[in-house]
């Protein structure tokens, strides 16, 4: 990194499923230590902990100390602002600022990945990292996917301090496709639509309705262990039982399969592939939400009957 001198990249686990080269996968183990995922539903520190943010941040400090004891330095801490592939995780408030403090003290940078969760999806804010506090600012922010609404375009933003430090190294950065006029025009058009159609406020209002509808389903169906999310970023955690919170993987696949039969596309996330993820287009409406949840209710009710009668769950071909 430009401003720091470390060589160890630091990350949370289960961010993305192997989208890297074999060489990267081999080096990741020894050069990229991982901190425990700040999951308050089935992680180390759960919803009954008095201060899960501080507890999970202390785990980061512990790993930083371990790295330093081996004579290595921290270059950066990478984290998705709302870990999606990990199961639609909502980090406890205050976690990022405390982690950033530990990372900065060790000489590293805090990098927030907003590729899936940025651009107003969380409703309350334009960026998901702002959920950790208006005063919290990452050193580097990565963004893509939604920035182009299907067009292949991505962007990296950083603070002036980091940019100046990089410039001072004298290293020239060159990108063959960087700054494409077409891609930039697409990105600007997306920003215009977000503003003109007030999609951030739309995500907040529709997301609130969807969360309430899903919570009603949780009260009705014991298989739903947790409903978590913000705006149009929501996860429904399906479990075998409430005591162990064992992932209901087969059942989640069945729900997804049956929804496809009803022309509703949904997928699963999380290490157990048991979390139904709701990340619809920003134009998703209240009527869409009610229709989808009604179909899901029917499917869950039917599935519960099949399970009680020991009938095999049939997956969509």
Backbone torsions as a table, in degrees:
resi	resn	phi	psi	omega
1	UNK	NA	153.9	-175.1
2	UNK	-67.4	-44.0	-172.9
3	UNK	-88.9	-21.4	-176.8
4	UNK	-112.7	167.4	-175.6
5	UNK	-116.3	7.1	-177.3
6	UNK	-77.0	166.7	179.3
7	UNK	-127.1	1.4	-177.8
8	UNK	-100.2	121.6	176.7
9	UNK	-92.1	139.6	-168.7
10	UNK	-126.7	136.3	-174.7
11	UNK	-151.1	164.6	169.8
12	UNK	-86.3	151.4	-178.2
13	UNK	-76.3	165.3	171.2
14	UNK	59.9	36.0	-179.4
15	UNK	-80.1	-49.9	-179.4
16	UNK	-142.0	141.9	-171.6
17	UNK	-82.2	80.8	168.9
18	UNK	66.3	31.9	179.0
19	UNK	-87.0	62.4	179.6
20	UNK	-153.7	171.7	-177.4
21	UNK	-75.6	161.2	176.7
22	UNK	-57.2	-37.2	179.4
23	UNK	-64.0	-40.6	179.3
24	UNK	-65.2	-38.4	179.7
25	UNK	-66.0	-34.6	179.8
26	UNK	-70.4	-42.5	-176.2
27	UNK	-77.1	-20.3	-176.8
28	UNK	-60.5	-36.6	-174.2
29	UNK	-64.4	-42.2	-174.5
30	UNK	-93.5	-22.4	-175.3
31	UNK	-108.7	-7.4	-177.9
32	UNK	-128.8	81.2	177.1
33	UNK	-63.3	152.8	-177.5
34	UNK	-120.3	143.1	175.5
35	UNK	-96.9	155.6	177.1
36	UNK	-59.8	139.1	178.4
37	UNK	-63.5	131.7	-179.2
38	UNK	-76.1	63.4	-176.8
39	UNK	-97.9	112.1	-177.7
40	UNK	-88.2	4.3	177.4
41	UNK	-99.1	-46.9	179.4
42	UNK	-133.2	19.6	179.3
43	UNK	-89.6	-166.2	-179.8
44	UNK	-62.1	-43.0	-177.4
45	UNK	-119.0	117.7	-170.8
46	UNK	-105.3	-168.5	-171.9
47	UNK	-63.8	-18.9	179.6
48	UNK	-89.0	0.0	179.3
49	UNK	-76.5	138.7	-177.4
50	UNK	-64.8	-29.4	-179.6
51	UNK	-150.7	75.1	-177.4
52	UNK	-63.5	-30.9	179.9
53	UNK	-61.3	-49.2	179.9
54	UNK	-65.6	-38.0	-178.9
55	UNK	-65.1	-45.5	178.9
56	UNK	-69.4	-35.9	177.3
57	UNK	-64.7	-34.5	178.4
58	UNK	-66.0	-28.5	175.8
59	UNK	-67.1	-36.8	175.9
60	UNK	-63.6	-45.4	178.6
61	UNK	-59.6	-39.8	179.5
62	UNK	-61.8	-44.0	-179.8
63	UNK	-69.3	-37.8	176.2
64	UNK	-58.9	-46.1	179.4
65	UNK	-61.5	-39.3	179.4
66	UNK	-63.4	-41.2	178.5
67	UNK	-64.1	-44.4	-178.6
68	UNK	-66.3	-34.1	178.4
69	UNK	-64.4	-22.7	178.0
70	UNK	-88.6	5.2	178.5
71	UNK	82.0	15.0	179.4
72	UNK	-105.3	161.2	-178.8
73	UNK	-115.9	153.7	178.8
74	UNK	-88.3	126.2	176.2
75	UNK	-92.5	-46.5	-176.1
76	UNK	-163.8	157.5	174.9
77	UNK	-115.7	118.9	-179.8
78	UNK	-102.7	133.5	178.7
79	UNK	-152.9	138.5	170.8
80	UNK	-77.1	130.7	-173.3
81	UNK	-55.3	-35.4	169.3
82	UNK	-131.4	101.5	-176.1
83	UNK	-56.5	111.9	-174.2
84	UNK	-92.9	-51.3	-179.7
85	UNK	-62.5	-26.3	178.9
86	UNK	-72.9	-9.1	177.4
87	UNK	122.9	33.5	179.3
88	UNK	56.4	57.8	-176.0
89	UNK	-87.1	137.8	175.7
90	UNK	-109.7	102.2	-179.8
91	UNK	-59.3	143.3	179.6
92	UNK	-63.1	145.3	-179.1
93	UNK	-58.5	134.3	179.5
94	UNK	95.2	-7.2	-178.1
95	UNK	-66.5	-49.9	-177.2
96	UNK	-60.0	-49.0	-179.5
97	UNK	-57.7	-39.9	179.7
98	UNK	-69.3	-40.4	177.8
99	UNK	-63.3	-45.2	179.9
100	UNK	-58.4	-37.7	178.9
101	UNK	-62.3	-44.2	178.9
102	UNK	-65.6	-42.0	-178.1
103	UNK	-67.4	-44.8	179.4
104	UNK	-63.7	-39.1	179.4
105	UNK	-63.9	-30.0	178.9
106	UNK	-85.5	-1.9	178.5
107	UNK	92.4	13.7	-178.0
108	UNK	-105.2	177.4	179.4
109	UNK	-113.1	151.7	177.7
110	UNK	-101.1	118.6	-177.9
111	UNK	-112.9	120.4	179.8
112	UNK	-104.0	127.3	178.6
113	UNK	-94.8	114.1	-179.1
114	UNK	-111.0	18.3	-173.6
115	UNK	-58.8	-43.4	-178.5
116	UNK	-95.9	-22.9	-168.8
117	UNK	-114.9	-2.4	-178.3
118	UNK	-84.4	-174.0	176.2
119	UNK	62.9	43.4	171.0
120	UNK	85.2	0.5	-177.5
121	UNK	-59.7	-34.5	-177.4
122	UNK	-78.9	-6.5	174.5
123	UNK	81.2	-60.2	-176.5
124	UNK	-63.4	-33.5	-175.8
125	UNK	-137.7	164.7	175.9
126	UNK	-74.0	-39.3	179.6
127	UNK	-110.5	142.6	-179.6
128	UNK	-69.1	-30.0	-179.5
129	UNK	-65.3	-18.3	178.2
130	UNK	-69.2	-15.3	175.0
131	UNK	-63.8	-19.9	179.4
132	UNK	-85.6	0.1	178.9
133	UNK	131.1	139.4	-177.8
134	UNK	-63.5	-25.6	-177.8
135	UNK	-86.1	-8.6	-178.1
136	UNK	-82.5	125.4	-179.9
137	UNK	-131.8	117.2	176.6
138	UNK	-65.9	161.5	176.3
139	UNK	-76.3	-34.9	179.8
140	UNK	-138.8	140.5	176.4
141	UNK	-127.4	128.8	175.6
142	UNK	-104.6	145.5	-179.0
143	UNK	-148.3	151.8	-179.8
144	UNK	-175.3	-164.8	179.7
145	UNK	55.6	-86.9	-175.4
146	UNK	-64.0	-22.1	179.9
147	UNK	-63.3	-24.3	-179.0
148	UNK	-115.2	-0.9	178.9
149	UNK	49.7	43.9	180.0
150	UNK	108.8	-25.3	176.6
151	UNK	-79.2	138.0	-178.5
152	UNK	-72.1	98.4	178.1
153	UNK	-149.4	143.4	179.5
154	UNK	-144.3	167.3	-176.4
155	UNK	-152.1	148.0	173.3
156	UNK	-122.9	125.8	178.5
157	UNK	-116.3	148.0	-179.6
158	UNK	-145.4	171.0	178.2
159	UNK	-76.8	160.7	177.9
160	UNK	-61.2	-36.2	-178.4
161	UNK	-61.8	-44.3	179.5
162	UNK	-68.7	-41.7	180.0
163	UNK	-61.7	-43.5	179.9
164	UNK	-66.5	-38.4	179.0
165	UNK	-64.5	-39.9	177.6
166	UNK	-65.6	-43.1	179.3
167	UNK	-60.4	-36.2	-178.0
168	UNK	-68.2	-18.9	179.6
169	UNK	-72.5	-20.4	-178.9
170	UNK	82.0	3.2	179.5
171	UNK	-78.6	130.8	179.2
172	UNK	-90.1	127.6	175.9
173	UNK	-98.2	129.2	-179.1
174	UNK	-133.9	135.8	179.1
175	UNK	-137.3	119.5	-176.2
176	UNK	-56.4	-40.2	-175.8
177	UNK	-102.7	2.9	-178.6
178	UNK	-66.3	139.8	176.6
179	UNK	72.5	23.9	178.8
180	UNK	-57.1	126.7	179.9
181	UNK	-56.7	-38.8	-179.6
182	UNK	-65.9	-47.8	-179.4
183	UNK	-63.0	-40.9	178.9
184	UNK	-64.6	-38.6	178.3
185	UNK	-64.5	-39.9	177.9
186	UNK	-62.8	-46.1	179.3
187	UNK	-59.7	-42.1	178.6
188	UNK	-66.0	-37.6	178.5
189	UNK	-64.4	-39.9	177.8
190	UNK	-61.7	-43.9	178.6
191	UNK	-61.5	-39.2	178.5
192	UNK	-62.4	-44.8	-179.1
193	UNK	-65.6	-41.8	178.3
194	UNK	-56.8	-40.2	-177.9
195	UNK	-77.2	-49.2	-175.5
196	UNK	-65.1	-38.9	-178.2
197	UNK	-92.7	3.8	176.9
198	UNK	49.5	50.4	-174.4
199	UNK	-72.0	-25.1	177.3
200	UNK	-66.3	-47.0	176.9
201	UNK	-64.0	-35.8	178.1
202	UNK	-62.8	-43.5	179.2
203	UNK	-61.9	-38.0	179.8
204	UNK	-66.0	-46.7	-176.2
205	UNK	-71.3	-45.9	179.9
206	UNK	-68.0	-39.9	178.5
207	UNK	-60.9	-37.2	178.3
208	UNK	-63.5	-42.5	177.8
209	UNK	-65.2	-44.9	-179.0
210	UNK	-62.1	-42.2	178.2
211	UNK	-60.1	-43.3	-179.3
212	UNK	-65.5	-41.7	178.2
213	UNK	-62.2	-41.2	-179.3
214	UNK	-70.8	-34.9	176.1
215	UNK	-65.3	-35.1	175.4
216	UNK	-63.5	-37.2	176.9
217	UNK	-67.3	-36.4	178.0
218	UNK	-61.0	-40.5	178.8
219	UNK	-67.9	-23.8	-176.5
220	UNK	-92.8	-34.4	-174.4
221	UNK	-117.2	113.3	-178.8
222	UNK	-60.7	-21.4	-179.0
223	UNK	-67.2	-22.2	178.2
224	UNK	-83.4	108.2	-178.4
225	UNK	-85.8	-33.4	-176.6
226	UNK	-154.1	143.1	171.5
227	UNK	-123.5	118.0	-175.7
228	UNK	-137.7	151.0	177.2
229	UNK	154.4	-178.4	178.0
230	UNK	-154.5	137.0	-177.7
231	UNK	60.4	-135.1	178.0
232	UNK	-100.0	42.2	173.4
233	UNK	-132.3	97.5	-171.6
234	UNK	-136.3	142.6	175.8
235	UNK	-124.9	138.0	175.6
236	UNK	-115.4	111.0	-173.8
237	UNK	-89.4	112.6	179.6
238	UNK	-92.8	132.2	-174.2
239	UNK	-128.7	159.1	176.2
240	UNK	-77.0	-42.2	178.0
241	UNK	-154.9	159.4	-174.6
242	UNK	-75.2	-24.0	-176.6
243	UNK	-72.5	-49.0	-176.8
244	UNK	-96.1	-18.7	-177.0
245	UNK	56.9	33.5	178.2
246	UNK	-62.3	130.5	-178.2
247	UNK	-59.5	132.3	177.5
248	UNK	-93.5	73.4	-173.4
249	UNK	-66.7	-49.3	-178.5
250	UNK	-61.3	-42.2	-179.5
251	UNK	-65.3	-38.3	178.1
252	UNK	-63.6	-42.0	177.7
253	UNK	-62.9	-37.0	179.2
254	UNK	-64.8	-44.6	179.5
255	UNK	-61.0	-45.7	179.4
256	UNK	-61.0	-42.4	179.8
257	UNK	-62.4	-45.5	-179.9
258	UNK	-67.6	-35.3	177.2
259	UNK	-63.6	-35.3	177.3
260	UNK	-61.6	-36.6	177.8
261	UNK	-62.6	-24.2	178.8
262	UNK	-100.5	16.9	176.5
263	UNK	63.3	32.7	175.2
264	UNK	-118.3	118.8	-177.8
265	UNK	-95.5	120.9	179.0
266	UNK	-140.2	158.7	176.3
267	UNK	-140.3	177.3	-177.3
268	UNK	-114.2	157.7	177.1
269	UNK	-140.4	179.6	179.0
270	UNK	94.8	156.2	179.2
271	UNK	-55.9	-32.2	179.5
272	UNK	-93.1	3.0	-177.6
273	UNK	49.8	40.5	-176.9
274	UNK	-118.7	2.3	-178.3
275	UNK	-99.7	115.9	175.5
276	UNK	-72.6	124.1	-176.2
277	UNK	-105.0	132.2	-179.6
278	UNK	-114.1	100.9	175.9
279	UNK	-135.0	66.1	-174.8
280	UNK	-74.4	169.6	173.2
281	UNK	-56.9	152.7	-175.7
282	UNK	-65.6	-16.2	178.4
283	UNK	-85.8	1.4	178.4
284	UNK	-52.5	130.3	-172.5
285	UNK	-105.8	170.7	176.0
286	UNK	-62.6	-39.7	177.4
287	UNK	-61.9	-41.1	176.5
288	UNK	-60.0	-43.4	-178.9
289	UNK	-62.0	-46.0	-178.9
290	UNK	-64.8	-40.2	179.0
291	UNK	-63.0	-47.4	-177.6
292	UNK	-63.6	-46.0	-178.3
293	UNK	-66.8	-35.6	177.3
294	UNK	-62.6	-42.9	177.8
295	UNK	-64.5	-41.5	179.8
296	UNK	-64.2	-39.2	178.0
297	UNK	-60.0	-45.6	179.0
298	UNK	-61.4	-43.0	-178.6
299	UNK	-66.1	-44.4	179.7
300	UNK	-63.9	-40.6	178.7
301	UNK	-62.9	-44.1	178.6
302	UNK	-65.0	-41.0	-179.7
303	UNK	-63.6	-41.7	179.4
304	UNK	-61.7	-37.4	177.3
305	UNK	-65.7	-41.4	179.4
306	UNK	-64.8	-41.4	-179.7
307	UNK	-64.6	-42.0	179.6
308	UNK	-63.8	-32.3	-179.9
309	UNK	-93.2	7.0	179.1
310	UNK	61.5	26.0	178.5
311	UNK	-81.0	141.6	-179.5
312	UNK	-68.6	136.1	178.1
313	UNK	-76.2	123.1	-178.3
314	UNK	-91.4	124.6	179.3
315	UNK	-90.7	147.9	177.9
316	UNK	-64.9	130.8	-176.0
317	UNK	-68.3	NA	NA
